[in-house]
Amino acid sequence: ELEIAKLYNLDLEQLAWRRWCIATNCNNDIDTFRQEYPANPDEAFILSGNPVFNNQLIFKRIAELKDVIFDRIDFVINYLNEKIQSWKIVNSDDGIIRIFEHPIKGHPYVIGGDTAGEGSDRFTAHVIDNTNGKTVAVLTLEGSDETHYTRTIYCLGKYYNNALIGIEVNFGTYVIKELLRLGYTNQYRREKEDTLAEGTYAKFGWKTTPITRPNIIAVLKDIINTSLDSIMDVITLRECLKFIKNDQGRPEAQQGEHDDHVMSWAISHAIRGQQSYMIIEEVVIDEEDDGFDSFINFGRR
């Protein structure tokens, strides 16, 4: 009650009504009260449907982030002779990238991306600081412009210290192939069974399958239960509120809703094992031993 009173500036009379309503109208069930008398639109989803995640924790986190400040940016890209010659960051009120923390020198990052596929018209991506699992940036691109998405992902990866990129390939491989053509080779490699010979061979990109999907959703459930402060993005959290088990028990977005951000967030965590977890510091080369008077700057482009 103290948290609620502080969050919504409630007085004692309002708290007294809340207690009365819970006891009289909701059979002393606080969850029924939240669903029937939501404090805001998000709270209405706490127990709607059959939620996959702990929606009470998610709602609390959304409330904590109501005053969070972040940058919105776009990349201005100089594309010439079929190559990205240069790029720069511009701040924009409607920028497609939300930056919660700019890159830190020496930190390793990963980027998980979900492409527009069946039932979706958005491209998304999450950038994670691999030293702590914190989401530091989120990309949301409306529409189906794969070229714009690919070039933006390229710049985003370069900006975040040549981050490891893992793009979902369920609905096409254009993005990963175009990234390779542009010279971005630090991409997630999955092991795929070779049906023609013994052993395995490497393939670029993340593939969501009936085996991998439950695993990556389970990772998100654990994050929400134990370290929800690692996510700063309200849009992602609101998608999580509407992520339910359907009649067949499959986790997915409620009808008419999206799960693009949920999936790119899950993919970003799924690929972390192929990136370093350690901060890489600048190393000074001993001039007497090696004959050089310079710095080696690891982890930067």
Residue frames as qw, qx, qy, qz and C-alpha x, y, z in Angstrom:
[[0.000, 0.884, 0.467, 0.000, 0.00, 0.00, 0.00],
 [0.314, -0.769, 0.104, 0.548, 2.86, 2.40, 0.76],
 [0.370, -0.114, 0.609, 0.692, 4.34, 1.79, -2.70],
 [0.166, 0.598, 0.695, 0.363, 0.96, 2.29, -4.39],
 [0.147, -0.904, -0.315, 0.247, 0.22, 5.45, -2.40],
 [0.332, -0.610, 0.292, 0.657, 3.59, 6.91, -3.38],
 [0.348, 0.090, 0.705, 0.611, 3.27, 5.89, -7.03],
 [0.017, 0.584, 0.642, 0.496, -0.24, 7.34, -7.53],
 [0.005, -0.228, 0.243, -0.943, -0.27, 10.04, -4.83],
 [0.502, -0.489, -0.648, -0.298, -3.14, 8.39, -2.96],
 [0.250, -0.487, 0.400, -0.735, -4.52, 9.74, 0.33],
 [0.165, -0.076, 0.903, -0.388, -5.81, 7.70, 3.26],
 [0.630, 0.309, 0.328, -0.633, -9.42, 7.92, 2.11],
 [0.664, 0.477, -0.437, -0.375, -8.51, 6.43, -1.28],
 [0.218, 0.315, -0.913, 0.143, -6.53, 3.64, 0.38],
 [0.401, 0.059, 0.714, -0.571, -9.49, 2.93, 2.66],
 [0.732, 0.395, 0.004, -0.556, -11.79, 2.61, -0.40],
 [0.494, 0.459, -0.721, -0.157, -9.25, 0.27, -2.01],
 [0.060, -0.162, 0.921, -0.349, -9.28, -2.00, 1.05],
 [0.567, 0.238, 0.478, -0.628, -13.09, -1.97, 1.14],
 [0.687, 0.476, -0.263, -0.482, -13.37, -2.78, -2.58],
 [0.317, 0.380, -0.869, -0.009, -10.89, -5.67, -2.36],
 [0.179, -0.008, 0.879, -0.442, -12.79, -7.18, 0.56],
 [0.519, 0.373, 0.447, -0.625, -16.35, -6.51, -0.66],
 [0.662, 0.594, -0.098, -0.446, -16.23, -6.69, -4.45],
 [0.529, 0.575, -0.620, -0.075, -13.21, -8.95, -5.03],
 [0.946, -0.266, -0.169, -0.078, -13.52, -11.58, -2.30],
 [0.529, -0.763, 0.330, 0.172, -10.22, -10.39, -0.80],
 [0.820, 0.162, 0.348, 0.425, -8.38, -11.28, -4.02],
 [0.156, -0.725, 0.162, 0.651, -5.86, -8.55, -4.88],
 [0.252, -0.088, 0.719, 0.642, -5.35, -9.93, -8.41],
 [0.142, 0.642, 0.735, 0.167, -9.08, -9.72, -9.13],
 [0.086, -0.873, -0.211, 0.432, -9.03, -6.12, -7.94],
 [0.241, -0.508, 0.438, 0.702, -6.13, -5.27, -10.25],
 [0.200, 0.176, 0.801, 0.536, -7.89, -6.82, -13.22],
 [0.011, 0.726, 0.682, 0.093, -11.34, -5.35, -12.51],
 [0.114, -0.980, -0.124, 0.104, -10.11, -1.95, -11.29],
 [0.766, 0.160, 0.028, 0.622, -6.81, -1.39, -13.09],
 [0.286, -0.742, -0.075, 0.602, -4.81, 1.66, -12.07],
 [0.177, 0.638, -0.396, -0.636, -3.72, 2.13, -15.69],
 [0.804, 0.381, -0.232, -0.394, -4.07, 0.28, -19.03],
 [0.376, 0.449, -0.806, 0.086, -1.02, -1.92, -18.37],
 [0.291, -0.206, 0.788, -0.502, -2.38, -3.31, -15.12],
 [0.794, 0.181, 0.098, -0.572, -5.40, -4.73, -16.92],
 [0.753, 0.400, -0.507, -0.129, -3.09, -7.33, -18.48],
 [0.224, -0.548, 0.740, -0.318, -1.65, -8.65, -15.22],
 [0.453, -0.025, 0.871, -0.190, -3.90, -11.71, -15.18],
 [0.684, 0.470, -0.024, -0.557, -5.54, -11.55, -18.59],
 [0.768, 0.401, -0.474, -0.156, -5.39, -14.78, -20.56],
 [0.939, -0.302, -0.004, 0.164, -2.79, -17.31, -19.44],
 [0.115, 0.932, -0.342, 0.017, 0.38, -15.24, -19.00],
 [0.861, 0.239, -0.342, 0.290, 3.78, -16.82, -19.58],
 [0.393, 0.329, -0.425, 0.746, 5.68, -14.37, -17.39],
 [0.309, -0.522, -0.604, 0.517, 5.18, -12.96, -13.91],
 [0.137, 0.688, 0.362, 0.614, 3.05, -9.99, -14.94],
 [0.438, -0.870, -0.215, 0.066, 2.94, -8.51, -11.47],
 [0.617, -0.440, 0.180, 0.628, 6.71, -8.07, -11.50],
 [0.401, 0.328, 0.446, 0.730, 6.58, -6.69, -15.03],
 [0.097, -0.856, -0.387, -0.330, 3.90, -4.16, -14.12],
 [0.535, -0.779, -0.057, 0.321, 5.95, -3.03, -11.13],
 [0.578, -0.169, 0.320, 0.731, 8.99, -2.55, -13.38],
 [0.221, 0.607, 0.468, 0.603, 6.95, -0.54, -15.88],
 [0.300, -0.915, -0.262, -0.063, 5.84, 1.74, -13.05],
 [0.622, -0.573, 0.113, 0.522, 9.47, 2.17, -11.96],
 [0.491, 0.038, 0.439, 0.752, 10.44, 3.24, -15.48],
 [0.203, 0.838, 0.507, 0.019, 7.76, 5.90, -15.94],
 [0.024, -0.977, 0.087, 0.194, 10.32, 8.72, -15.66],
 [0.749, -0.194, 0.397, 0.494, 13.26, 6.99, -17.33],
 [0.254, 0.858, -0.186, -0.405, 15.23, 9.19, -19.71],
 [0.730, -0.021, 0.559, 0.392, 16.78, 7.78, -22.89],
 [0.064, 0.510, -0.399, -0.760, 18.09, 8.99, -26.24],
 [0.749, 0.477, 0.451, -0.087, 16.32, 8.36, -29.52],
 [0.133, -0.606, 0.518, 0.589, 18.63, 8.17, -32.49],
 [0.851, 0.499, 0.152, -0.063, 18.89, 7.29, -36.15],
 [0.586, -0.309, 0.448, 0.600, 21.93, 6.61, -38.29],
 [0.476, 0.806, -0.099, -0.338, 22.66, 8.78, -41.32],
 [0.782, -0.132, 0.533, 0.295, 24.43, 6.40, -43.66],
 [0.277, 0.719, -0.409, -0.488, 26.65, 7.24, -46.61],
 [0.789, 0.088, 0.604, 0.064, 26.12, 4.29, -48.95],
 [0.379, 0.782, -0.315, -0.381, 28.22, 4.44, -52.11],
 [0.421, 0.482, -0.750, -0.170, 29.53, 1.88, -54.59],
 [0.830, -0.187, -0.474, -0.225, 27.51, -0.83, -52.85],
 [0.594, -0.083, -0.582, 0.549, 29.31, -0.24, -49.55],
 [0.357, -0.901, -0.243, 0.026, 28.71, 1.72, -46.36],
 [0.524, 0.541, -0.204, 0.626, 31.41, 4.36, -46.64],
 [0.127, 0.146, -0.506, 0.840, 30.58, 6.18, -43.39],
 [0.390, -0.635, -0.622, -0.239, 27.80, 6.79, -40.89],
 [0.079, 0.233, -0.422, 0.873, 26.90, 9.17, -38.11],
 [0.169, -0.498, -0.805, 0.273, 24.39, 9.36, -35.28],
 [0.130, -0.346, -0.111, -0.923, 21.61, 11.95, -35.24],
 [0.106, 0.248, 0.750, -0.603, 19.19, 12.56, -32.38],
 [0.307, -0.198, -0.524, -0.770, 15.55, 12.44, -33.41],
 [0.504, -0.123, 0.431, -0.738, 12.27, 12.57, -31.49],
 [0.903, 0.159, 0.119, -0.380, 11.00, 9.67, -33.59],
 [0.184, 0.581, -0.787, -0.095, 14.32, 7.83, -33.96],
 [0.875, -0.017, -0.384, -0.295, 13.98, 4.09, -34.42],
 [0.681, 0.053, -0.602, 0.412, 16.66, 3.29, -31.80],
 [0.500, -0.818, -0.014, -0.285, 16.19, 3.88, -28.07],
 [0.567, 0.369, -0.541, 0.499, 19.55, 4.24, -26.30],
 [0.663, -0.721, -0.166, -0.115, 19.58, 3.59, -22.56],
 [0.575, -0.673, 0.323, 0.334, 23.36, 3.40, -22.31],
 [0.537, 0.771, -0.323, -0.114, 25.90, 4.34, -24.94],
 [0.921, 0.137, -0.297, 0.214, 28.81, 1.95, -25.56],
 [0.496, -0.813, 0.300, 0.051, 31.55, 1.74, -22.95],
 [0.395, 0.691, -0.604, -0.041, 35.10, 1.30, -24.15],
 [0.063, 0.367, -0.914, 0.163, 36.24, -2.30, -23.87],
 [0.594, 0.064, 0.616, -0.513, 32.78, -3.75, -23.13],
 [0.021, 0.016, 0.900, 0.434, 31.58, -6.69, -25.27],
 [0.525, 0.244, 0.236, -0.781, 28.05, -6.43, -26.67],
 [0.220, 0.175, 0.921, 0.269, 25.59, -8.73, -28.42],
 [0.421, 0.226, -0.063, -0.876, 22.66, -7.85, -30.70],
 [0.296, 0.238, 0.925, 0.015, 19.69, -10.18, -31.18],
 [0.278, 0.230, -0.227, -0.905, 17.37, -9.38, -34.07],
 [0.438, 0.375, 0.802, -0.153, 13.86, -10.48, -35.03],
 [0.008, -0.078, 0.512, 0.856, 12.86, -9.88, -38.63],
 [0.594, 0.222, 0.130, -0.762, 9.42, -9.17, -40.04],
 [0.012, 0.058, -0.970, -0.236, 7.88, -12.53, -40.84],
 [0.292, -0.436, -0.779, -0.343, 4.50, -14.22, -40.69],
 [0.388, -0.761, -0.520, -0.007, 2.00, -12.05, -38.83],
 [0.448, -0.648, -0.081, 0.610, 4.52, -9.28, -38.20],
 [0.455, 0.794, 0.170, 0.366, 5.32, -6.00, -39.90],
 [0.240, -0.934, 0.250, -0.084, 8.16, -4.88, -37.64],
 [0.747, 0.295, -0.435, 0.408, 11.89, -5.44, -37.41],
 [0.514, -0.833, 0.104, -0.178, 13.34, -5.32, -33.90],
 [0.708, 0.285, -0.482, 0.431, 16.69, -5.75, -32.15],
 [0.596, -0.803, 0.001, -0.035, 18.05, -5.67, -28.60],
 [0.477, 0.590, -0.487, 0.433, 21.60, -4.70, -27.67],
 [0.800, -0.589, -0.113, -0.015, 22.96, -6.29, -24.49],
 [0.007, 0.770, -0.594, 0.231, 26.10, -5.48, -22.51],
 [0.855, 0.036, -0.514, -0.052, 27.52, -8.98, -22.21],
 [0.263, 0.306, -0.680, 0.612, 29.36, -8.24, -18.97],
 [0.190, 0.035, 0.647, -0.737, 26.09, -7.92, -17.03],
 [0.110, 0.408, 0.895, 0.142, 23.15, -8.85, -19.29],
 [0.107, 0.614, 0.332, -0.708, 21.78, -5.31, -19.28],
 [0.451, 0.640, 0.529, 0.327, 19.74, -4.14, -22.26],
 [0.302, -0.456, 0.014, 0.837, 21.39, -0.92, -23.42],
 [0.246, 0.325, -0.301, -0.862, 19.53, -0.22, -26.68],
 [0.502, 0.363, 0.778, -0.108, 16.42, -1.35, -28.56],
 [0.076, 0.186, -0.506, -0.839, 15.60, -0.93, -32.25],
 [0.448, 0.480, 0.707, -0.263, 12.05, -0.85, -33.60],
 [0.054, 0.241, -0.498, -0.831, 11.52, -0.44, -37.34],
 [0.602, 0.431, 0.493, -0.457, 7.95, -0.38, -38.60],
 [0.615, 0.637, -0.238, -0.399, 7.36, -1.73, -42.08],
 [0.949, 0.013, 0.297, 0.106, 9.21, -4.33, -44.11],
 [0.416, 0.855, -0.305, 0.051, 12.32, -2.52, -45.38],
 [0.943, -0.213, 0.021, 0.255, 14.98, -5.21, -44.99],
 [0.608, 0.484, -0.080, 0.624, 17.64, -3.03, -46.59],
 [0.156, -0.769, 0.158, -0.600, 17.17, -0.19, -44.11],
 [0.832, -0.526, 0.090, -0.150, 17.09, -2.65, -41.22],
 [0.923, 0.066, -0.036, 0.378, 20.28, -4.37, -42.37],
 [0.419, 0.575, -0.146, 0.688, 22.26, -1.16, -42.79],
 [0.403, -0.741, 0.145, -0.518, 21.03, 0.11, -39.43],
 [0.932, -0.359, 0.043, 0.028, 22.02, -3.16, -37.73],
 [0.764, 0.333, -0.117, 0.539, 25.46, -2.86, -39.37],
 [0.101, 0.668, -0.199, 0.710, 25.96, 0.62, -37.92],
 [0.680, -0.622, 0.084, -0.378, 24.51, -0.39, -34.55],
 [0.964, -0.138, -0.059, 0.218, 26.93, -3.30, -34.33],
 [0.578, 0.431, -0.163, 0.673, 29.89, -1.10, -35.24],
 [0.207, -0.734, 0.121, -0.636, 28.81, 1.53, -32.73],
 [0.774, -0.535, 0.219, -0.259, 28.64, -1.04, -29.94],
 [0.326, -0.642, 0.690, 0.080, 32.27, -2.17, -30.25],
 [0.422, 0.303, -0.774, -0.362, 31.75, -4.50, -33.20],
 [0.634, -0.154, 0.537, -0.536, 29.05, -6.41, -31.32],
 [0.135, 0.022, 0.975, 0.178, 28.22, -10.06, -31.98],
 [0.526, 0.163, -0.074, -0.832, 25.05, -10.03, -34.13],
 [0.171, 0.110, 0.979, 0.032, 22.51, -12.85, -34.22],
 [0.457, 0.176, -0.134, -0.861, 19.59, -12.36, -36.62],
 [0.662, 0.163, 0.675, -0.282, 16.67, -14.77, -36.83],
 [0.098, 0.314, -0.708, -0.625, 16.65, -16.61, -40.16],
 [0.437, 0.274, 0.826, -0.230, 13.29, -18.40, -39.99],
 [0.496, 0.734, 0.402, -0.229, 11.78, -16.27, -42.74],
 [0.604, 0.772, -0.034, 0.194, 14.83, -15.48, -44.85],
 [0.775, -0.306, 0.034, 0.551, 18.59, -15.04, -44.88],
 [0.388, 0.797, 0.121, 0.447, 18.86, -11.69, -46.67],
 [0.299, -0.934, 0.130, -0.145, 19.96, -9.76, -43.58],
 [0.733, -0.513, 0.373, 0.247, 22.84, -12.04, -42.59],
 [0.745, 0.299, 0.363, 0.474, 24.03, -12.43, -46.18],
 [0.238, 0.879, 0.107, 0.398, 23.92, -8.69, -46.77],
 [0.480, -0.849, 0.222, 0.015, 25.79, -8.04, -43.52],
 [0.803, -0.199, 0.401, 0.393, 28.49, -10.44, -44.71],
 [0.577, 0.591, 0.297, 0.480, 28.66, -8.73, -48.09],
 [0.045, -0.956, 0.019, -0.290, 29.08, -5.39, -46.31],
 [0.442, 0.497, -0.579, 0.471, 31.98, -6.89, -44.37],
 [0.501, -0.495, 0.416, -0.575, 30.32, -7.60, -41.02],
 [0.629, 0.163, -0.758, -0.054, 31.56, -11.07, -40.12],
 [0.000, -0.135, 0.785, -0.604, 31.09, -11.06, -36.32],
 [0.671, -0.138, -0.198, -0.701, 27.81, -12.96, -36.49],
 [0.663, -0.241, 0.613, -0.357, 26.35, -15.76, -34.42],
 [0.424, 0.287, -0.797, -0.321, 27.01, -19.24, -35.79],
 [0.810, -0.165, 0.331, -0.455, 24.63, -22.07, -35.08],
 [0.152, -0.287, 0.931, 0.164, 25.56, -25.70, -35.38],
 [0.768, 0.251, -0.005, -0.590, 23.38, -27.55, -37.85],
 [0.731, -0.110, 0.672, 0.056, 23.37, -31.29, -38.46],
 [0.252, 0.483, -0.615, -0.570, 24.80, -32.27, -41.82],
 [0.852, 0.131, 0.339, -0.375, 22.42, -34.81, -43.34],
 [0.783, 0.558, -0.264, -0.073, 24.93, -35.81, -46.04],
 [0.595, 0.370, -0.588, 0.404, 27.94, -36.50, -43.84],
 [0.645, -0.498, -0.489, 0.313, 28.87, -37.10, -40.27],
 [0.390, -0.177, -0.204, 0.880, 29.45, -34.15, -37.97],
 [0.081, 0.863, 0.422, -0.265, 28.15, -30.61, -38.09],
 [0.444, 0.289, 0.197, 0.825, 28.84, -27.44, -40.02],
 [0.108, -0.431, -0.336, 0.831, 28.45, -23.80, -39.07],
 [0.124, 0.654, 0.565, 0.488, 25.59, -21.63, -40.27],
 [0.081, 0.099, -0.207, 0.970, 25.14, -17.93, -39.61],
 [0.434, -0.312, -0.187, -0.824, 22.05, -16.60, -37.85],
 [0.299, -0.050, 0.781, -0.545, 19.66, -17.70, -35.13],
 [0.441, -0.150, -0.705, -0.535, 16.93, -20.23, -35.93],
 [0.481, -0.150, 0.507, -0.699, 13.88, -20.48, -33.68],
 [0.475, 0.016, -0.832, -0.288, 12.63, -24.07, -33.60],
 [0.752, -0.480, -0.283, -0.352, 10.28, -26.15, -31.42],
 [0.809, -0.196, -0.359, 0.422, 13.42, -27.05, -29.47],
 [0.401, 0.136, -0.191, 0.886, 15.10, -23.65, -29.14],
 [0.238, -0.583, -0.221, -0.745, 11.95, -21.57, -28.58],
 [0.706, -0.631, -0.302, -0.107, 10.98, -23.03, -25.16],
 [0.741, -0.172, -0.218, 0.611, 14.59, -22.72, -24.03],
 [0.260, 0.269, -0.012, 0.927, 14.97, -19.02, -24.84],
 [0.430, -0.627, -0.257, -0.597, 11.56, -18.20, -23.34],
 [0.791, -0.475, -0.340, 0.179, 12.62, -20.02, -20.16],
 [0.543, 0.037, -0.166, 0.823, 15.70, -17.77, -20.00],
 [0.100, -0.477, -0.116, -0.866, 13.47, -14.68, -20.14],
 [0.671, -0.594, -0.363, -0.257, 11.24, -16.06, -17.39],
 [0.751, -0.307, -0.295, 0.505, 14.30, -16.43, -15.18],
 [0.310, 0.229, -0.028, 0.923, 15.48, -12.89, -15.98],
 [0.344, -0.577, -0.250, -0.697, 12.06, -11.46, -15.15],
 [0.766, -0.545, -0.336, -0.056, 11.97, -13.36, -11.85],
 [0.778, -0.379, -0.124, 0.485, 15.51, -12.60, -10.74],
 [0.401, -0.320, 0.139, 0.847, 17.01, -9.58, -12.54],
 [0.306, 0.765, 0.548, 0.148, 14.24, -7.55, -14.13],
 [0.132, -0.900, 0.025, 0.415, 16.19, -4.35, -13.49],
 [0.467, -0.233, 0.579, 0.626, 18.40, -5.36, -16.44],
 [0.245, 0.500, 0.654, 0.512, 15.65, -4.28, -18.87],
 [0.066, -0.360, -0.188, 0.911, 14.91, -0.58, -19.31],
 [0.150, -0.025, -0.551, -0.821, 12.57, -0.72, -22.29],
 [0.466, 0.187, 0.511, -0.698, 8.88, -0.22, -21.51],
 [0.661, 0.345, -0.326, -0.581, 7.78, -1.26, -25.01],
 [0.432, 0.220, -0.874, 0.000, 9.41, -4.68, -24.53],
 [0.088, 0.030, 0.815, -0.573, 7.86, -5.06, -21.08],
 [0.575, 0.252, 0.196, -0.753, 4.38, -4.23, -22.39],
 [0.652, 0.275, -0.600, -0.372, 4.76, -6.94, -25.01],
 [0.222, 0.138, -0.921, 0.289, 5.70, -9.34, -22.21],
 [0.393, 0.088, 0.528, -0.748, 2.42, -8.51, -20.43],
 [0.738, 0.351, 0.025, -0.576, 0.52, -9.75, -23.49],
 [0.392, 0.392, -0.821, -0.138, 2.64, -12.84, -24.07],
 [0.732, -0.182, 0.395, -0.524, 0.47, -15.84, -23.18],
 [0.226, -0.087, 0.959, 0.146, 0.07, -19.58, -23.62],
 [0.525, 0.064, -0.372, -0.763, -2.48, -20.36, -26.31],
 [0.867, -0.128, 0.105, -0.470, -5.01, -23.21, -26.11],
 [0.925, 0.213, -0.298, 0.101, -2.29, -25.66, -27.18],
 [0.733, -0.609, 0.015, 0.303, 0.13, -24.34, -24.54],
 [0.659, 0.309, 0.116, 0.676, 2.41, -22.57, -27.01],
 [0.250, -0.659, -0.173, 0.687, 3.83, -19.23, -25.77],
 [0.322, 0.393, 0.458, 0.729, 2.89, -16.42, -28.16],
 [0.081, 0.005, 0.113, -0.990, 1.43, -12.92, -28.32],
 [0.374, 0.464, 0.650, -0.472, -2.26, -12.48, -27.62],
 [0.431, 0.540, 0.621, 0.370, -4.37, -12.26, -30.74],
 [0.158, 0.927, 0.229, 0.250, -3.86, -8.87, -32.36],
 [0.388, -0.878, 0.240, 0.144, -0.67, -8.15, -30.38],
 [0.577, 0.672, -0.448, 0.119, 3.05, -8.37, -31.20],
 [0.843, -0.498, 0.134, 0.151, 5.90, -10.43, -29.77],
 [0.660, 0.648, -0.168, 0.341, 8.75, -9.05, -31.93],
 [0.046, -0.775, 0.445, -0.447, 10.49, -7.38, -28.99],
 [0.822, -0.394, 0.355, -0.209, 10.03, -10.40, -26.76],
 [0.958, 0.207, 0.112, 0.161, 11.74, -12.59, -29.36],
 [0.504, 0.697, -0.266, 0.435, 14.64, -10.26, -30.17],
 [0.378, -0.715, 0.436, -0.394, 15.25, -9.84, -26.42],
 [0.925, -0.199, 0.312, -0.090, 15.24, -13.64, -26.05],
 [0.848, 0.456, -0.043, 0.264, 17.58, -14.12, -29.02],
 [0.159, 0.823, -0.372, 0.399, 20.05, -11.57, -27.66],
 [0.575, -0.564, 0.524, -0.277, 20.37, -13.61, -24.47],
 [0.972, 0.092, 0.214, -0.043, 20.49, -16.91, -26.36],
 [0.747, 0.575, -0.134, 0.306, 23.61, -15.91, -28.34],
 [0.268, -0.913, 0.277, -0.136, 25.63, -14.51, -25.43],
 [0.864, -0.337, 0.335, 0.166, 27.80, -17.61, -25.14],
 [0.766, 0.383, 0.212, 0.471, 29.61, -16.78, -28.40],
 [0.152, 0.844, -0.104, 0.504, 30.74, -13.39, -27.09],
 [0.431, 0.145, -0.595, 0.662, 33.24, -12.57, -24.35],
 [0.453, -0.762, -0.460, -0.055, 31.80, -11.85, -20.91],
 [0.610, -0.465, -0.127, 0.629, 34.89, -9.92, -19.82],
 [0.127, 0.979, -0.022, -0.157, 35.81, -6.25, -20.14],
 [0.817, 0.201, 0.087, 0.533, 38.88, -5.94, -22.34],
 [0.254, -0.884, 0.006, 0.393, 41.16, -3.17, -21.14],
 [0.479, 0.833, -0.265, 0.079, 43.67, -1.21, -23.17],
 [0.887, -0.290, 0.104, 0.344, 47.09, -2.82, -23.02],
 [0.085, 0.928, -0.330, -0.152, 50.29, -0.78, -23.21],
 [0.928, 0.260, -0.124, 0.235, 53.02, -2.53, -25.19],
 [0.598, -0.675, 0.184, 0.391, 56.43, -2.41, -23.49],
 [0.440, 0.862, -0.219, -0.123, 58.63, -0.39, -25.81],
 [0.173, -0.664, 0.725, 0.051, 61.83, -2.07, -24.61],
 [0.605, -0.045, 0.793, -0.045, 60.49, -5.60, -25.11],
 [0.612, 0.500, 0.610, 0.047, 58.63, -5.17, -28.38],
 [0.354, -0.049, 0.370, 0.858, 60.03, -2.10, -30.05],
 [0.035, -0.625, -0.567, -0.536, 56.63, -0.38, -30.29],
 [0.053, -0.163, -0.406, 0.898, 55.39, 2.81, -28.66],
 [0.410, -0.174, -0.424, -0.789, 51.64, 2.46, -29.07],
 [0.521, -0.030, 0.616, -0.590, 48.43, 1.12, -27.62],
 [0.164, -0.138, -0.908, -0.361, 46.55, -1.95, -28.68],
 [0.442, 0.015, 0.274, -0.854, 42.87, -1.12, -28.36],
 [0.032, -0.125, -0.983, -0.129, 40.96, -4.38, -28.17],
 [0.095, 0.538, 0.789, -0.282, 37.22, -4.57, -28.58],
 [0.224, 0.724, 0.106, -0.643, 36.85, -1.46, -30.72],
 [0.747, 0.595, 0.280, 0.100, 36.39, -1.14, -34.43]]
